[in-house]
Amino acid sequence: MCKMERWAGFLEKVRTYSYPDSLIQPFLNNMRNIKSYSKIISELEKKIIDLKQNLDVELISDQRTRFEAMRDQFFSNLAMSLRVLKLISSEFKNTLSLSIPNIEKIEDELKEKVEDIKNKLLVYASKDGHSPLETDYFRMYYNYLVSFDKYIRLPQAEIRHCLELAEAKIFEKVTSLSKDITSSVGDVKKIAELLKKIKFFAENFSMFDTKINGIIDEVLKSYRTQQGPLILSQLTMILETTDIGSRLIAEHSCLSGEDWRKRREKMQKQDDLNYVIDELEGDDLATDVLRSFNPQTETEPDIEVLITQTKILLGTVAHKATEVTWDHSFRDKIPELLAHIFAVWTLKNTQHYNAMRGIDAANAYLLMPHVAQVISIFRILGIGYKKNSTLLGYKVPYIKRISDDLINNLVQIGTGEGKSVVMAMTACVFALVGIDVDCSCYSEYLSMRDKNDFAPVFRALGIEERIQYGTFNKLCENFLNEQCNIREKVHDMIMNNKNVIDVIQRTTRIRPKVLLIDEVDVFLSEKYYSGMYIPSAYLKDPLIKSLLDALWKNRNLRTLRAVKALPAYNACATRFSNWSFLFDEAIKDMLAALKSFQSSTYIVLNDKIVYVEGESVVENVVHGYDTIWAYYYENENGFISQNSLETNVGIIINCGTFSYAEMPHEFAYITGVTGTLKTLAESEKNILKMIYHIDKNTYMPSVFGKSNRNYNSANDVQVVNVSEYFMRIRGEIDTMRSAQRPILVFFESEEKLLAFYDSPELLSLKHNVQIITEKVSTKERELCVKRAATDGRVTLLTRIFGRGTDFICRNQQVLANGGIHVLQTFFSEELSEEYQIMGRGARQGDRGSYRILLLDSDLEWVLGADWKEQIPIITGSTLYATLDRGRNMLYESKCAAKQVGIEQCKREHQASRNFMKALSEGDIDAVKMFLVEQNGGVSTVSEISRTVLLMDATGSMSNLLSATKDTVCTMFERASGILEGKGLSKDSFSMQFAIYRNYNSRENKILEVSSWQTKGSHLRAFMNRIVPEGGWGEEAIEIGLWHAVKESEKQDEISQVILIGDAPPNTKIDVAKKRASFGEHYWKTTRFAISTYYEDELETLKNKNIPVHAFILLIMQKITLKNCKRDKRTM
């Protein structure tokens, strides 16, 4: 810095020096690019001010309290700010012109804040008789100290000691209560009260729950040993009268048999075969065959004998590599085989029965299947179907016991009726005859839960290795890797600079594979059915790191040719001489990403770059080189450590594009269970029938009898305007609280949930409301789910928790009051989601109610741009029917458009399969050709055509966004064909997607931008992350055009702009009014600090001779694109 100050005068003279000699001009230009001493000092002072402001903040906020990820990010940034300030203070303390902050003072101020939190934590730890609110405060202070200690080290802060002391105080109370139980063994009522108190500690001091629940288990075992099993019946009768007592029964093995017994009691029709058969619906039902099923239970069979008998039953079953067949004699044995498997399952779960052995009705504590589960498995395995034969041209119906071959089929089983049991027992039958089974679920958590629940049965039968559980994408990856681990093979080939590939000794699959699907509507969703699995090899090497460092340091380089002049490039080219052509393609993408990476919406969390996708913070996701340069950028700014940078950067080699939609064809047989089979759209049913040959369906009746849900779509679906919306939600909450009933309020997004949570309408009740979103920590979420079904509890949730989250109400008084009330505050695009959300209440025969309350402007996506005119016409008893028809029409058209994308994906899938084959067979030429095609970089030639596509991504554009995702690759194919026909490189066409919304979206949502791409598949990956949301009349077209202008100001100018929307642009009055929603104080902190107007941005583009083509949809008003080249069409 001192040297800079001494040379400041000389640099200033160089800047103003003029010399005509062209040889010296490059030198002068480079000298002029050097920042002046005064500018460096000014920037450094501004940086110091910003860092001090970052540190001068309150540590506790409402959002950081509720969202662990936000809390961790806050303390990570705080730690980095402190480190950078210390570095500045150390390096520049002798620079008199700088105002160096007092680090000790800053640390002392932080210590004061930490000390205050420590003191409050210990106050709450020392309290006797904690209330739920007091435990909330304890967890809050505890979690803040944990996060602070995780990222920041302050001398003498002693945070760890404080946490240990707080824990010790809690366990003093738990230990005291457990001792009271030991000394009160004769008083069952007192024991029950003491157990509830300990359970309260386990639930509400959730950071210690494992240890405290362990203490409860030990206390209960000791109590049972001393008093005998009969005393547990008395104890459970007392406990079941309260919510926390009911959870004690359900969650602790000594008592949970009582929970199972009560559940069996609720199953009014569990053993009623005639009821199940009479109410059964489905294709080709042979009810007389199914009625012949006669369940018999052997008294206490020996499990080892059972397993031996099961294996004897199997005999020898023949099958081919691609299909599942067994002979008639074996199919006749299936009922008996299934009875043996169920018996093994029952005997592996006899802990409840053993605890109650010797008392009346002990059999009620045995875990046994109900009739509907058995019938479901029969249908899955081909039992109970009619068969039509053709004789001389006439159909002659006759009944066979089973079909000749297994027929792909699905079974609908209601929520809470035992789908996981049906899946597991079916898997056992297949695995026992030597068939591999993949059990596919939408949730990794639920998959692992089910796998662990049934693992003892799988192990006992010796079939654990043949049954896999996982999400569909995980199972697809495993399936492909069984044949050839592409990632490892490509990584080894390049890193060892091989020019010859070892041939893989591939063995023909001896055992066929069966696919069991849990929730078929999720499989048909865009995430899977339109999704792609793209395995990538990540190349890391000191020379590669040096190349990346050089590119970051010289990030003004524009061409591959310029990069090739770098020593770091030459070192890599020598080291990886056989694969340097792939490095060249990667460098093209790197150069493009250097210009776009800051447009991607990432955050720094736990010393990593992570992305917010929908409601989730997603780790271990890489968005190409945008992520690599984000690591460099944040490292340079001090927010990513050097170690994290070294660990997470490298060269990315895509190794194929596999379509999830194609993967089921790899299985010999497809079947599964779902709760929403009847709600599938016609086009979805056609996909199942025509593409996957799932020809038969079965609809099981509920063993809990008739539903007790209070809901009428004609009366319980209402729409209101924005001035009433929050008020009506609050009114619904107050009604349920007055009735002493819990209410679950589901919102479309976290943003809308928080808008209501922070609204004046909820203010007086805010402290009694709990929130469940994906950003809430797992422990907090589990506690909220437990509390959600209790008397008067208010829970706000995002839509994702409308599936797979069990809100179980065990309080008989709450059920008598009407049970759980579910309020949905948005209209689902898919009927299946609506059914799932509805199913969070009134489960398993319990009472409950459901209602939908809609905001009128949110219905633009289903009613179109003239929603204001339509709503008064349809409001009333026809509202739901009209919306449902509109939803179905849109969804049907979306599914139809999806087929275009599926066909494109099919070609890519087949090319990737051929690549796997070439890789396995050692065909190096085919391998190289494919990898070049798959990893072709963005062209750096100056003649490239660069198109910015601006698209409205608000709710009414839902269908077009889906169509765009599915057709983007076709668009690129056609463009490439045109270019090649004119003798141009297909890489000379580049496109960037930019989607815009409106000022009711935050900065990261009002504009989302892809990197520049010459491949449709890469843009499709970007579009797959885009979700239609928001909308506010006229839309923020000016934001999209503003972005186009910014792109035109870069070195690589744009060629044209394509604008697609269905609403006119905001007027100047609209812009001012809508920006006021979040306030100018918010927008001033964003890249949209200065408001703009679409005509101003168009004028700028016009002056640069950049044409703008506007595609007008539906009844959108004509946009006057003054003096610009226009192409207006109605689509």
N, C-alpha and C positions, 0 to 999 in steps of 0.2 A: 504493500500500500504506500509506503514511504517512497519507493522508486516511482510509482505511478504519479505521486504528487510532484516529484522532481521533473518528470518528463511531460507534465501536463501542458506546459507552454509550447514545447516542441510539437506535440500532437495537434494542438490548435493551429499552429502555422501550417502543418502538413495539410489539414482539412481545407484551408483557404488557398493552398498553393495550386497554381494552374500551370501545367506543362504540356505542350502539344505532342511530345514524343509518345507514340503508341506503345512502345516497349515498356515505358515506365508507368503507364496508366493502370495496369492491374495492381502494381505495388501500391500506388496511391489510393486506389479504391479499397484495397484491403486495410490500409492504414486508417482510412476514414471510417471503416466499420468498427474500429476499436472504440469502446466506450470511454468517455472522458472521465477524469478523476472526479469532477464535481457531480457527474451523473451517477457514478458508482456510489459515492457518499450519500447522495440523495436517495437512491434505491435502498441502500443499506439502512438508512435512518427510517425509511418507511417500513422496511421489514421488521426492524426492532419494535416500532410502534405496534404493528400487527401482532407480533409475538407476545408483547406485553398485554395487549387486549385479550389474546387467547387465554392467557393465564389469570387475568383478573375477572373471573367469572364464578358464579355460584356452582358448586359441584353437583347439587341435587336439582333435578327438574322432573316434571311429571312424566315426560316421554322417556327419559333415561331410566326412570324407576321401573317403568312397565316393560321396556324393550332392552334386553340384555345386549343385543348387537349394537344399539345406539350408545349404550353406556360404555361398552368396551371401545368403540370407535372414539368416543369423547376422551377417555383417559389415554388412549394411544396417541391421539393428537396433542393432548396436554403434555405428555412425556416428551414427544418430539419437539414441541415448542420450547420446553425447558432445556433440552439438550442443545438445540441450536443457539439459544440465548447464551448458554454457558460457553459454547464454542466462539461466538462473536466476542463475548467479554474477554475470553482468553487471548484471542488472536489480535484484537484491536484495542486493548486497554490503553495503549500508549498513543493512540490516534486522537489528538486533542479535539479535532473538529467533530468527533462523534460523541453523542450523549449515551454513554454506556450504562445500562441498567445495573442496579444493585441486586446481584443474584441472591445474596444472603437474605435480603429483605423479602424478595419474592418467595423464597423457600419458607421463610418464617410465616408469611401470610398463608401459604398453602398448609403449613403445619397447624396453624390456628384452626383452619377449616376442618382439617382431619381430626384434630383433637375434639372439636365440637361433636363430630359424628361418633367418635369413640365413646365419649361421655354419654351420649344419648343411647347408644347401643347397650352399654352396661346398665343404664337405668332400666331399660326394658327387659334386659336379661335378669335383673334382680327382682322384678315384680312378682308378686304372688297373685294367682287367679287371673291369668291373662285373658283379655277379651280378644276376639278375632282381629279387631282393628289394631290392638297393641302388638299382636304377632306380625301383622302386616308391616308395622313400623320397624320391628326388630329385623325382619327379613330385608327391608329396604336398606337400613343402615349397614347390616352385615354385608349385603351384596355390593354396596358402594365401596366398602373397605377392601373387599376381595378384589374388585376391579382396580382400585387405586394401587394396591400392593402388587398386582400383576404387572403393571406398566411403569410405576414410578417408585423409585427408592429415595426416601428422604432420611437424612441422619436423625437418629433418636425418635423417629416416628412411632416405632414399636407397634406397628399394626398387627403383625402376626401374633404377638403376645396378647393383644386386646381380643382378637378373634378366639384364641384358645381359652381365654378367661371367660368370655361370653358363653362358649360351648360348655365349659365346666359348670357354670351356674345353671344352665338348662338341665344338664344331666344330674346335678344334685337333686333337682326336683323330681326327675323321672325315677331316680334310684330310691328316693324317699317314698314315692308312690308304690313302687314295686315291693318295697319292704312292708308297707302297710297291707298289701295284698297277702303276703306271706303270713302276717300275724292276724288276718281276719278271715281265714279259710271257712269258718262256719257261717258267715253272713253273706249270702249270695247277693243280696241287694247292694251291700257295700262293695263287694268285689266288682260288680257291674259298674258302679259309679267310678271306682278307682281305675278300671280298665278304660273307660271312656275318657277319663282325664289324661291317661298316658297316650291314648290314640289321638287326642287333641294335640298333644305335643308333636307326635309323629307327623301329622298332617300339616300343621301350621308352622312348625320349625322344619321345613321340608329339606333343608340342607343336612339334617341329621336323621332323616326318615328311615334309612336302611338300618342304622344301629338301634333306633328306638323300636322299630317293628320287630327286630330280632329279640329285644328284651321282652316285648309282649308275647312272642311265640314261646320263649323259655318259661315265662310266668304261667302261661296257659298249660303247657305240657306238665309242669310241676303240679299245678292245681288238679289236672285230670288224674295224674298218677296218685295223688293223695286222696281225692274224693270219688274217683270212679267216673265212668262215662255218663251216668244218669244226671249228675250235677250239671253237665254241660247243657242238657236240655232245659233245665231250669234257668240257667244263666242266659241262654239265647232268647228265652221268652221275655226276659227283662230287657235285654239289649235291643231287641227288634222294635221297641216302641219309640226309638229315637233314630235320627239320621246317622249320627256318628256310631251308634251301637250297631245299626244295620251294616255299616261299612266294616266294622270290626268282624262281624259274622262272615261277610263276603270275602275278606282279604287275609284271614288267618286260618291256616290249615286245620287247626283243632276245632274250629267252629264253622268252616265254610260248607260242611256237609248240610248244615241247616239251610244255608242259602240255596243249595241245590235242591233240597227237599221242597222248599217253598216254590221254587221255579217249576218243579214237576207238578205241584198242586195247581199252579196257574194254567198248566197245559191241559185244558179241559178235554181235549180230544187226542191226547198223546198215544193212547192204546186203542182208539176207536177206528178200526180198519174200515168198517162200512162207511163211516163219515168221510174219511179221507178219499175213498174210492168214489163215493157219490159226488163229492165236490171237486174231484180232480178234473182238470181240463188239459187237452193236448191233442197231438196228432196221432191218429191210428191207435187209439186206446183199446187194449184187450183187457177189459176190466175183470172178466172171469178168471183170467190167468193171475192177475194181481190179487184177487180175492182169495186165491188158493194159498197165499202166504199165511203161515200159521206160526207166529213167533212163540218159541218155547224157551224157558230159562232153566238151565241146569243149576242145581243148588251147589254152590262153591266148587266148581270144577278145578282140577289141578292145572296150573298154567303151562307147565312143561308138557303134560300130556296133550293139552289143547294144541300147542305149537307143533308137536309131532303129528297129531291127527291132521292139522291144517296142511302140512307139507305132503302127507300121504295123499290127500285129496287131489293135489295138483296134477300128479302124473306127469306125462310129457306133453307139452303143448308146442306145436309147430307154428312158426311164423316166419315171414319173409322180412327182408330189410326195410321194405317200404309200406307194409300193411300189417294190420293186426287181424289175425283169424284164429279161431279155435273151433274144434269140432263140436258136434251136437252133444256128445256125451259130457264134454267138459261144461258146456253151457248149462246143462241140467244140474251140475254140481254147484253153480254159483250161489244159489240161496244158502246151501249148507256151508260153503266156504265163507260167505259173508257172515253167517252166524258165528263161525269160529273166530273170525277177525274181531267182531264186536265183543265177543266174550273175552278175548285177550285185552282189548281196550278197557273193558269194565274192570278186569282183574288188575290192570296196571293203575287203576284209579280207585282203589278200595279203602283209601285212608279214612274217608268219612264213614263208610260202613263199619270198618274195624273199630273206629272210635265209639260207635253206637251199638256194637255187637252185644247181643243179649237183651236188648230192649224190644218192645213191641214195634212193629213197622220198621225194623232195621233196614229192610230192602228198599225203603224209600230213599235211603242215603247212597244207593248204588248209582253210579253213572251209567246210564243205559240209553240206547237210541230210542227215538219215538218212531211211530209207524211211518210218518211222512218222510223221514230221512231214509228209511229202508226202501220205500217205494221210489224215491228219487234215484237212489243208486241202481235199483233194478232197471229203471228207464234208461239211465246213462249207459248201462251195460247191455242194452238191447232186449231186455225182458219186458213183456207186456205190450207188444205191438201187434196190430193186425197185419195181415199180408194179403195183397190182392194178386191173384194169378190171372193170366189171360189164356182162355181156352177157345180155340177156333174163332178168335176175334171178339169174344165176349169176356167181360170182366166177371170173374167168379170170386166173391169174397169168402175167405175162410180164415180161421184163427189158428195161428201157430203159437207155440209157447214162446218162441223167441225168433228174431229175424235171422236170416241166413248169415249175414255179416253185420258187424257193428256199423251203425249209421251215425254220422256226426250229428250231435244233438245238444240242446241246452235245456236246463231246468230252472224255472223261476221259483225261488224260495224267499219268503219274506224276511225282513230285517229282524234279527234276533232269534231266528228259528233254526240255527245250526248249520249254516252253509259250510263252515270250516270242517265240521264232522263229516259231511257228505264228501267233500273234496279229499280228506285224508283217507277215509275208508275205501273210496274208489281207487285212490292211488295205490293202496295196499293190494287190492285185487290184481291190478296190472303188474305191479312190481313182483308179486309172488310168482307170476308166470313168465318172468324174465324180460319184462318190458320196462324201459326207462320212462319216467314220468316227470314232466315239468309243470309245477303248479304256479300259475301266473297270477299275480295280484298287482293292483295299482299302487300299493303302499309297501315300502321296504319294511317299515315297522310292523305292519300286520302280517307280512310274510314270515318274518323272523319269529313273531309271536306264535303263529300257527305251527311253524316247524318245530319250535321248542316244546309246544304243548303235546305234540304227537310223536316226538322223537323216541320216548320209551317204547311205544308200540312198534315203531319201525325197527328199532334195535332188537327187540325181542323176536321179531319175525325174520331178522337178518336181511332187511331190504333197505336199510338207511341210505346206502350209496346209490340206490337206483331212483331215489325221489329227491328232486330239487325244488326248493321254494325260492321265489324272488320276483322282482318286478319284471315286466315283459322285456324291457330293454336289457336288463342284466342277463336274463335267460337267453336272449338272442346272442349276446356277446359270448356267453359260455358255449352255446351251441356251435358258433363259428370257430371258436378257439379249439374245440375238440378236433376239428378237421385240420386247422392250420392257424397257429397263433401269429396273426399277421403283424401285429406291432413288433413282437420280439424278432420275427424273421427279418423284417425290413430294417429294424434298428441294427441288428447284427451285421447285415449285409453292407450297410453304408458305413457304420462306425469302423468296421474292419476292412473297408475299401475293397470289397470282394468284386470280382468280375465274373465269378462262376458261383452258382448257387447249388448247395447240397440238395439232392433229391430227398424229399420226405417219403419215408416208407408208409404210405397210407394204407390202412386196413379198412376193408369194407365193413360198414357198421353191421354187427351181428344182431344187435337188439334194436327193434324199432322204437320210436319215441311217441309218446302220447302227450298232447297239450290239454291241460285242465285250466280253464279260464275262470277267474273270479271277477264278476262284474263286467259283462261283455260290452256295456255301453261306454266304459272307460277305454276299452281296447279300440272301439270305433271312433274315439275322439281324435282331434287333430294332433294331439301329442304323440299318439301311437300310429293310428291308421295313416296319417299323412307324414309321420315322422321318419327320420333317417338316423341310422347308426353310422357314424363316421369315425372309425378308429384312426388314431394319429400316433406316429412315432415322434418322440421328443428327443432331438439330438443335442447332447451337451458334451462340451470338450473345451479345454482351455483356449484352443485356437478359434473355436466358434465364438466363445465369449469375447475374445479379442476383436473379432470381426464385428460383433454387435456393438462393442465399445467404440470402435472406430466409426461406425455408421452413426451412432448417437452423437459423437463428438463432431462429426462432419455432416450434420443433418440437413445442410443446405444443398448437398449433392442431389442431382435430379435424375441421373441416368446410370444404367448398369455399367456403361463404358467408363464413367468417372469413378465408380466404385472399384472397378478392376485395376485402377492405378494405385490402390491402397496396398501397402505391404501386408496388412492383415488378410486381405483377400487372397493374395498370392500364396501366403502360407497355407490357408485353407484349401486352395485349389490344388496345391502340391500334396497335402496330406490326404485329401479325398479326391484324387485325380479321376477315379472311375465314375464319380458321382457329382462332379463340379457343375454339370448341366442343371441338376436339381437345385444346387445352391444358387445358381443364377436366377432361376425362377423364384426362389424364396426371396432373394434380394429385391426383385421387382415389387413383390408384395410389401416388403419392409419399407421401401421408399414411399409407396403409396400410403402405408399406415402412418408414417411419420407426419403426414399432413392431416390425418383424420382422427388419430387416437384420442385426442382430447374431447371429441364429440361423443365418445362412448360413455355411458352412465355407469361408472364403477365407483366403488368406495374402497377405502383402505381399512381393513379390519384384521386384527391379530397378525399384523405384519405381512398381510397378503392383499392382493387385488381381488376383490370379490364383486359380484354383480347382483343387483336387485332385479329379480324376474317375477313379475306379478306381485304377490305379497311376501315372497321369500327372499332371503339373502342367500345366494347360491355360491358355495365355495367349489374349488376344483373344476371351475369352468374357464376355458380359454377362448377368447374371441379373437383368434388369429394373432397377428402382430400388433393389433391395438393393445392387447394385454401386455405383450413384451415391452412396448414403449411406455405403457403406463407404469410399469415397474421402474424403468429408468427415470421417468419424470418424477415420480414420487420419491425415489432414492435421492435424486438431485435436490429435491426440496426438503429432504430430511425425514420423510414419513415412512419410508421403507428402508430396512437395514441392509447393509452390504451382504450379510449372510443370506437374507431372503432373496435379494437380487441374484446372487450366484446360484441359488437353488432353483429359481423359477423361470430363468430365461434360457432360450435355446432356439434351434431351428425346428420348425414344425413341418412334418411330412404327412400329408393325408394319404391313408392307405386304402381308400375305397369308400363307397357310398352304398350302404345296404338299407333296403326299405323294410321297415317293420311290417308293412302290409303284405310283403312277400314271404316273410318267415313262417307263418303257419302252414304254408304249402310243404315245408320240409318235414312236417309231422305226419305220422301214419294215421292218426285219429285225433279229432278235435271234439272236445266236449267241455262242459262247465256249468257253473251255477251263477245266478244273478238275481238281484231283487227287482230289476226293472225291465224284464223282457217284454211286457205288454206295452211299455211306453216308447219302445223303439219306433223311429220314423219308418215309413214304408220303404224308403230308399236304403235304410240301414238293414231292414229285413231282407231286401233284395241282395245287398252285398253279402250277407251271411249265406243266403241260399245259392246265389249264382256264382260267387267267387270262391267261397270256402265250403260249399256243398253241405252246409249245416241245414239239413232238411226237416228235422223233427224238433218240436218244442213240447215242453210239459210245464203246466202251471199248478204248483202245489197249493192246496188250501192251508190256512193257518191252523196249527194245532192249539192255538190260544183262543180259537173261536172267533166270533164276530168282532170287528174293530170297534173300540170305544172312543174313537176320535170324533170330536165335535167340529165339523167343517162342512160348509155348503158353498160351492164355488159361485153360486148365484148371489149370495149375500155377503160372503166373507172376503171378497176381493174388492178393494176400493182404491180410487185414485184421487189425489188432492194436489193443489198447487203448492209452490215453494213456500208461501207464507204460512201454510197450515201443516206442512209435512212434519217438521220436528215436533210441533205441538201435538199432533195426533199420535206420533210414536210415544211421546211422554204420557199422553192420556192412556194409551194401551198399557204402559208400564204401571201407572198408578192404579188402574183397574185391577191388574193381577196382584199387585202388592196388597191392595185392600182385601182381596179374596184370599190372601195368604197362600198364593201360588207362585211358583218360579216362572220366569219368562226368559226365553232365548230369543234375542233379536239378531237376525242375520242380515248383514250388509253386503253389497256387491263388491266393495273394496275396502282396504284399510283406510284409504283417504276419506271415504264417505263415513266410515265408522267414526273416525277421529273428528270429523266435522260435527257430527251429532254429539259426541262425547264432550267437545269443547264449546258446545252451543249454550246460550243463556237458558234454553228450555230445560237442560239437564243439570244446570249448575247446583241447585239445592240438593240434588240427589247424588251428585258425582262421586262423593266419597264412599257410597254404598254400591257402586257399580263396578263389576269386573269385566276385563277385556280379554278375549282370546283371539290372537292372530298368530301367524307363523313366526313373527319376530319375538313373541313372548317366549321366555326360556322354557325348556321342557318341564322342569320342576314346577314352575309357576303355573304352567298350563295344566298339569295334572291336578294341582290343587284347585284350580278354577273349575275344572270339569267335575270334581267331587262336590264342590260347593254349589254347582249350578242348579241341581235338582232339589234344593232345600227351600224351605218356607220363605217366600217373598224375595228370593234372590234374583237380581237383575244381571244378565250376562249379555254382552255385546260381542258378536262373532263375525268373522269374515266367512264367505261362502264355502271355502275349502273344508271347513269343519262341519258342513252339512252332510258329509259322507264319512262313515267309518269311526265317528266319535260317539261313544255310548254314554248318554246321560241317563243314569239309572235312578229312578225315584223309589226309594224303599220306605218312605214315610207314609204310613197309612192315612194320616190326617190330611196330608197334602193331596194324596190321591182322592180322598173323599171330597176335598174342596174343588176337584176338577183336574188335578194333575198338572203336568208341564204344559205351558202355553208357548207355541212357536209363532213368532212374527217374522215374516219375510218381507224385506223392504225394497225389493227389486223383482223384476219379472225375468225368470230364467229363459235363456235361449233354448234350452233343452228340457223337455218334460221330465226326463229321468232325474235331472238335478232337483227339480221341484219336489218330486216324490221322495228323494233322499232327504232333503231338508225337512219336509213334512214328517218323515219317519224318525226324527230326533225326539219326538214326543209320542205319547200313546203307544208305547212299545209293549209287545208281549201281552196284549189284552188289557193293559192299564188304561185309565182314563187320561184324556189330554185334549188339546184343541190347537187349531192352526188358523192363521189368517195372513192375508197378503195386503200390504199397504204400499201403494205406488206413488211416486212423484211423476206428475204429468210429463214433464220435459224429458224424463228418462225413457219414455216410450217412443221416442223418435225412431229408434232402430227398428221397431216393429210396425209403427204406423206411418213412418215416412215424414218428410219435411212439413206436411200439412197436419201434423198431430194436433195442433191447437184447434183446428176446425172439426176434427174427427171426435175428440174426446167428449164434448157435450152430447154428441149424437149417440155414442155407445155406452155412456155411463149408466149404470143400473144393473139389472139382472142379466143383460146381454154382454156386459163388459168382459168377463173372463172368456166367454165363448168366442168373442170377436178377436181378442188378443191371442187366444190359443190357435185359432185358425190362421192368423197372420204369422205366428211363430212357426207353425208347421209348414206353411208355404215357403217361408224363407229358409227353413232348415232343409227342406226337400231340395230346393234349388242349390243350396250350398253343398249338399251331398253329391248332387249331380255334377257340379263343377269340380268337385274333388277328384272325380274319376280321371280328368285330364292330367292332373298332377300325378296320380297313381300310375298311369301309363308311362309318364316320363320317368318316374322313380323305378319302374320295372326294368327299363332299359339300363339305367345306371346300376341297378342291383345285379342284373345279369352280367354286365361288364365287370363288376367287382368280383362276382363268383368266378368268372373266367380268369381274372387276375390271381385269385387264390389258387386256382388250378395250375396256372403258369408258375406261381411261386413254389408250389409243392413239387412240380415236375422239373424245376430247374431251368425253365425257359427264360433266360436272362434278357433276350431281346424283347419279348412280350412284356416282361416286368418293367423294363425301362420305358417302353412306349406308354404303358398305362400310367406310370408314375408321373411322366411328363404331362400327360393329358390331365391327370387329376390335380396336379400342383402348378399348372400354368399360371404364371404371375401376371399382374397388371402391366399392360404395355407402357413403356416409357418413351415411345416415339412421339415426336411433336405433332404428327398428323392425326393423332387419335381423336375420335369423336367422343366427346364427354357430355353425357345427358344427365341432368338432374330431374328426377321424377318426384314431384311434390304430390302428396296424397293426404286427403282428409282422413283421419283415423278416429273420428267420433263414432258414437253408437250406430247412427243410421247407415254408416258405411261398412257394417259388419260383413255383409255378403261379399262385397267387392274386395275387401281385404283378404277374405278367404280365397276368393278366386285368383287374386294376385299371387298369393303364396303358391297356389297350385299350378299357375301358368307361367311364372317368371322364367323357368328353364326353357319352355317352348319359345318364349319371346327371344331369348338369347340364341337359341338354335336357328331361328329364322333370320335374325340379324347377321349371324355368322355366315349363313348360306348366301345372303345378298352380297356381303363383303367379299367372300371368296369368289363369287360369280363375277365380281368386278376386278379380280386380281389383287385384292387387298387382304392383309392378314386379318384373321377373325378376331385377333386380340386388339384390333384398332377401334373397337367399339367398347366404350366403358360407361358404366352407369352407376349412379348413386341414388339411393332411396332416401327421401326425407319426409317424414310424416308429421303433420301439424294437427293441433286440436284447438283449444280455446283457453281463455284466461281463468277458467275454473280448474285448470290443470296446473300443477306446479312446474317449476323450471325444467325438471328432468322428463316431464311428460308432454309439455306443450310443443316441444320439438324433439324428435328422435331421428338420428342420422346414421346411415350405414357408412362404411368405408367405400372407396371407389373399387368397383369390381368389373372384371371381364368374364366372370363365370356366373351363370344363373344360380347354381347350387349355393354359392356363398351368399348371394342376396336372399335366397330362400331361407337360409339359416337365420338371417337378420329378421326377415318378416315373420318367421315362426315365433319370435319373441314379442311381436307387436300384438297388443290386445285392443280391440275397439272399446273406447270408453269416453264418457263425457259428452260434450255437445252443448251449445248455448245459442240456438238460433243461427244468426250469421256467424261464420267461423273465422278463425285467425289466419286467413290466407296471407295476410301481410307478414306473418312470422315465417311462413314457408318461402315467400318471395325475398324476404330479408336474408334468409340463408342462401338463396341462389345468388344474390348480389355479393355476399361474402365470399362464396366460392369463385365468383368471377374476378375477384380482386387478387386471387392467388396467381402464382407464376403460370400454372397450367389453367388457362381459361376454359370456360365451359362453352359448349357448342349450341345447346338449346335447353329449354325448360319445358317439361310436360306437367300440366296441372290437372289433377283429377279430383273432383269434389261434387257434392250434391247440395251445397248451400252457398249463398253469396257471401262476399267478404264483409267484415266489420266496417261500418262507417267510422268516421273520426269520433263521433259521439259515442258509438258502441265501444271503441277502444278505450276511451277515457273512463266510461262507466264500468266496463268489465274489469279493467285493471284495478279499479277501486275495491273489488271484491276481496283480494288479498292485501291491497293497499300498496301505494307507491313505495313505502318504506321496504316492502318485500322485494318488489321488482328492481329497486335500485341496487340490491345486492347480487343481482343476476346478470347474465349476459344480455338481458333484455331491458337494461336500465333506461334506455331512451326509447320512448314509444315511437311507432312508425305507422304508416298508412299505405295501403296496397298500391295506390296510384303513384306515390312517390317512388316506391321500389320498382314498379313497372317502368317508370320514366328512366330510371337509372339503367335498367336492362335494355331499354330501347336505344339509349344513347350509346350503348356498347354493341349495338346490332345483334343482340342475342334474342332469337325468336322465342315466344312463349305460346305453346299450344294448349288450349283449354278444352278439356273433355267434360261436357256438362251431363249430369245424370238426373234422371227422373224429372221432377218439375222444378228443378233449380232455376232461379232467375238468371237471365243472361248477364255475364260479367263483361263490362266494357274494358277490353284490354287495349287501351288507347294506343294507336299507331304501332301495335305489335302484330307480328304475324300470328293469325288466329286459325284454329281448326276446331270449330265447335260442333260437337256431335251429341246426340241423345243416345244413351246406351240403355 
